[in-house]
Amino acid sequence: MSSIGIGLVGAGWMGATLLRRFSEHEGVQVIGVHQRRRDKALEVMNELGIGEDLYFDDFEKMLSMPDLDAVIICSTNEAHGQQSIAAMEAGKHVFCEKPLALNTMNFCVRLSWRRQIRD
């Protein structure tokens, strides 16, 4: 069975809960964890036996990891939209905790605008 490489953004209550559940599956490999507060990320990572070398203080650097297939976004609400778009542009699958954005219309416009530039 091949595994799916995941990266977590936001190691608060919801992010830590989802990371615990994903870590229980044989087919999932944690590739990285990005969190503004390093101490919070390491607390969760240590609890789950995830090596500290998988902590990323730079979201873009985590996205560049070749084994990263999907990003679980559980950051603060105002960051959801921007991080989701960046992850999609990096070719990653995205699971975003609600809300997708603080203003859904603005998110859709930004996503549409970025797609036009790329095409």
ZAROVO-133853 format. One record per residue: residue number from 1; residue in one letter; x, y, z of N, C-alpha, C in turn. Coordinates in steps of 0.02 Angstrom, whole numbers. Atoms other than C-alpha are relative to their C-alpha. Layout:
N
rodo	lummi	nc1	nc2	nc3	cac1	cac2	cac3	cc1	cc2	cc3
NUM	A	X	Y	Z	X	Y	Z	X	Y	Z $
...
// end
This chain:
119
rodo	lummi	nc1	nc2	nc3	cac1	cac2	cac3	cc1	cc2	cc3
1	M	43	-59	0	0	0	0	45	62	0 $
2	S	-38	-62	1	69	170	-45	-30	47	52 $
3	S	25	-46	-51	55	309	83	-11	69	-30 $
4	I	16	-68	18	-13	484	71	39	45	48 $
5	G	-39	-46	-41	104	620	132	-40	62	16 $
6	I	40	-58	-20	15	753	233	43	51	38 $
7	G	-29	-54	-39	65	920	306	-56	35	37 $
8	L	50	-34	-41	-29	1005	446	20	73	8 $
9	V	-10	-71	-13	-49	1193	462	-45	18	59 $
10	G	39	-18	-60	-102	1244	637	-7	-58	47 $
11	A	0	55	-48	-72	1132	787	-39	17	63 $
12	G	44	-14	-57	-209	1202	898	-44	-61	13 $
13	W	41	56	-19	-350	1094	965	-23	-40	-60 $
14	M	26	36	58	-429	1050	797	57	-31	-41 $
15	G	-56	27	38	-263	1029	707	31	-60	34 $
16	A	-28	56	-38	-194	917	844	-46	-60	-2 $
17	T	49	55	2	-354	814	845	2	-35	-68 $
18	L	-3	30	66	-349	787	657	66	-35	-12 $
19	L	-65	32	9	-163	749	659	2	-67	37 $
20	R	4	64	-37	-194	615	793	-37	-52	-42 $
21	R	41	48	38	-329	534	686	36	-22	-64 $
22	F	-36	18	61	-227	541	524	60	-44	17 $
23	S	-60	38	-19	-74	472	615	-16	-73	16 $
24	E	21	69	-17	-173	316	663	-4	-45	-62 $
25	H	8	39	61	-185	260	480	67	-19	-30 $
26	E	-62	26	29	-50	152	404	17	35	-66 $
27	G	-11	-30	65	-72	237	236	15	74	0 $
28	V	-14	-72	-6	-31	411	301	69	10	30 $
29	Q	-65	-18	-25	141	484	325	1	76	11 $
30	V	-5	-72	-14	164	653	411	66	25	-29 $
31	I	-58	-29	34	282	755	303	24	64	35 $
32	G	-19	-62	-33	277	917	400	-57	30	41 $
33	V	47	-37	-42	192	1027	529	22	73	0 $
34	H	-13	-72	-1	182	1216	512	-46	31	52 $
35	Q	37	-32	-54	128	1319	661	38	64	18 $
36	R	-34	-63	-18	164	1500	708	42	-8	63 $
37	R	-36	11	-63	214	1448	884	35	-68	-1 $
38	R	-40	61	4	354	1321	874	-12	-45	61 $
39	D	9	39	-60	329	1267	1055	-66	-39	-1 $
40	K	65	35	5	146	1223	1022	4	-58	-49 $
41	A	-8	54	49	191	1122	867	40	-57	30 $
42	L	-43	52	-27	329	1028	957	-35	-39	55 $
43	E	39	33	-52	213	988	1102	-43	-56	-31 $
44	V	44	49	34	90	901	985	42	-53	-35 $
45	M	-42	47	36	226	822	880	33	-50	47 $
46	N	-31	45	-48	315	750	1032	-50	-50	28 $
47	E	53	44	-25	152	679	1098	-14	-57	-49 $
48	L	17	50	51	126	587	933	62	-37	-27 $
49	G	-61	33	23	307	533	910	23	22	-69 $
50	I	-21	-28	64	333	645	759	64	39	12 $
51	G	-65	-31	-9	514	701	741	-2	75	-7 $
52	E	-2	-72	1	553	883	775	27	27	-66 $
53	D	-26	-21	65	642	889	606	-55	11	-51 $
54	L	57	-10	46	469	889	525	-38	65	15 $
55	Y	30	-65	-13	427	1060	599	25	50	-52 $
56	F	-16	-52	49	422	1201	471	-24	67	26 $
57	D	22	-68	-18	421	1383	521	-20	38	-64 $
58	D	14	-31	64	403	1424	335	-51	-43	-39 $
59	F	54	37	34	238	1370	255	19	-18	-71 $
60	E	-18	12	70	304	1388	78	53	-55	-6 $
61	K	-51	53	1	453	1277	117	-32	-68	10 $
62	M	36	64	-9	336	1141	181	-34	-20	-64 $
63	L	35	16	62	235	1154	21	46	-27	-54 $
64	S	-47	21	51	392	1123	-80	25	-72	9 $
65	M	-22	68	-12	420	951	-4	-30	-47	-52 $
66	P	25	41	55	407	825	-147	-47	-56	21 $
67	D	43	55	-24	324	689	-40	-66	25	29 $
68	L	61	-28	-28	187	808	19	-56	-4	-52 $
69	D	57	8	46	22	758	-63	-59	44	19 $
70	A	60	-35	-24	-107	847	45	17	43	60 $
71	V	-11	-47	-55	-116	992	166	-66	5	39 $
72	I	57	-7	-46	-232	998	317	7	69	31 $
73	I	-5	-70	-23	-267	1181	355	-46	12	59 $
74	C	36	-14	-62	-318	1219	534	29	62	34 $
75	S	-30	-62	-26	-236	1389	554	-56	48	21 $
76	T	51	-50	-18	-325	1548	607	-43	15	-62 $
77	N	49	-8	54	-479	1589	503	23	47	-55 $
78	E	-20	-48	51	-403	1739	415	54	-26	-47 $
79	A	-53	29	41	-262	1630	346	-25	-56	-46 $
80	H	25	58	38	-371	1490	275	1	11	-75 $
81	G	5	-11	73	-404	1566	104	67	4	-34 $
82	Q	-66	-9	30	-227	1621	66	40	-65	1 $
83	Q	-38	63	-4	-151	1457	127	-30	-54	-44 $
84	S	32	49	44	-279	1352	33	20	12	-73 $
85	I	-18	-16	69	-243	1442	-130	74	-17	-13 $
86	A	-72	16	8	-54	1427	-104	11	-75	-6 $
87	A	-8	73	2	-69	1241	-71	-27	-29	-66 $
88	M	27	24	65	-179	1213	-224	46	19	-57 $
89	E	-46	-21	52	-59	1313	-331	64	-42	0 $
90	A	-58	44	-6	80	1199	-267	-17	-71	-21 $
91	G	20	66	24	-20	1051	-333	-20	-48	55 $
92	K	17	42	-57	-74	987	-162	-76	-5	7 $
93	H	69	6	-20	-242	920	-108	-8	39	64 $
94	V	11	-43	-59	-321	1030	26	-62	-22	38 $
95	F	55	7	-46	-429	993	176	4	62	44 $
96	C	-1	-62	-37	-475	1160	253	-56	0	51 $
97	E	49	-8	-53	-560	1179	420	-43	61	-17 $
98	K	43	-56	14	-709	1295	407	17	60	43 $
99	P	24	-18	66	-727	1433	360	58	1	-50 $
100	L	-51	-2	53	-635	1425	194	32	69	-3 $
101	A	-25	-69	0	-618	1614	202	-48	42	41 $
102	L	44	-45	-37	-686	1759	302	-53	30	-44 $
103	N	47	-26	49	-769	1824	145	3	-45	-61 $
104	T	-1	50	53	-814	1686	23	3	32	-69 $
105	M	-1	-32	66	-844	1805	-123	71	24	-16 $
106	N	-69	-21	12	-670	1881	-102	45	-59	-15 $
107	F	-40	60	12	-595	1707	-94	-11	-25	-72 $
108	C	16	24	67	-684	1655	-255	30	46	-53 $
109	V	-29	-48	47	-628	1814	-343	75	-10	-4 $
110	R	-73	10	-1	-446	1787	-288	19	-65	-35 $
111	L	-14	64	31	-451	1606	-342	-10	4	-76 $
112	S	13	-9	72	-526	1651	-511	55	42	-32 $
113	W	-52	-44	25	-399	1791	-535	66	-37	-7 $
114	R	-62	39	3	-254	1675	-495	-1	-52	-57 $
115	R	6	49	55	-318	1544	-617	9	34	-68 $
116	Q	-8	-37	63	-328	1676	-755	73	17	-13 $
117	I	-70	-17	8	-149	1729	-724	40	-62	-20 $
118	R	-36	62	14	-89	1549	-727	-13	-26	-70 $
119	D	17	24	68	-180	1509	-890	28	48	-49 $
// end
